[in-house]
Amino acid sequence: MASNLHDLPDSPCIGVCSTLFDDVCKGCGRTATEVSNWVFLSDEEKRAVWMRIEQEGTAMRFRNDKL
């Protein structure tokens, strides 16, 4: 993962949202709470989310067969 948040996209969102039906978005890997509060999270909190979703690697964002 990039060590600087400025090297990453503004958010993990890839425009394939499933948080209306799932606890964790299938597109980006964030929880519904993380998605809705993203703009209010501190840099440290955002970095922690990025690290977790990259480590999990299950969201479409990280799959070769995404769309």
C-alpha positions in Angstrom: 0.0 0.0 0.0 1.1 3.5 -0.7 2.5 5.0 2.5 1.0 8.4 1.7 -2.7 8.9 1.4 -2.1 11.4 -1.4 -0.7 8.6 -3.5 -4.0 6.8 -3.3 -7.4 7.6 -5.0 -9.7 9.9 -2.9 -11.6 6.8 -1.8 -11.6 3.1 -2.4 -14.9 3.4 -4.3 -15.1 2.0 -7.8 -18.8 2.8 -8.4 -20.1 -0.7 -7.8 -21.9 -0.2 -4.5 -23.7 -2.9 -2.6 -24.0 -1.3 0.8 -27.8 -1.1 0.5 -27.9 -4.9 0.6 -24.6 -6.0 2.2 -22.8 -5.1 5.4 -19.6 -4.9 3.4 -19.5 -3.4 -0.1 -18.6 -5.9 -2.8 -17.1 -3.2 -4.9 -14.6 -1.5 -2.5 -14.6 -3.7 0.6 -15.7 -1.0 3.1 -18.5 -1.3 5.6 -21.6 0.8 5.1 -20.5 2.9 8.0 -17.0 3.5 6.5 -18.6 4.4 3.2 -21.1 6.9 4.7 -18.5 8.5 7.0 -15.5 8.4 4.7 -15.2 12.2 4.3 -15.2 12.6 8.1 -12.5 10.0 8.8 -9.0 11.1 9.8 -6.0 10.3 7.6 -5.0 7.6 10.1 -8.5 6.0 10.0 -8.5 6.1 6.2 -5.1 4.5 6.1 -6.3 1.7 8.4 -9.3 1.1 6.1 -7.1 1.0 3.0 -4.7 -1.5 4.7 -7.6 -3.8 5.8 -9.3 -3.9 2.4 -6.0 -4.5 0.6 -5.1 -7.3 3.0 -8.5 -8.9 2.6 -8.3 -8.5 -1.1 -11.8 -9.8 -1.7 -13.5 -6.7 -3.1 -14.0 -6.2 -6.8 -11.4 -3.4 -6.6 -8.7 -6.0 -6.1 -9.9 -8.8 -8.4 -8.7 -9.2 -12.0 -12.2 -10.2 -13.1 -13.9 -7.1 -11.6 -16.4 -6.1 -14.3 
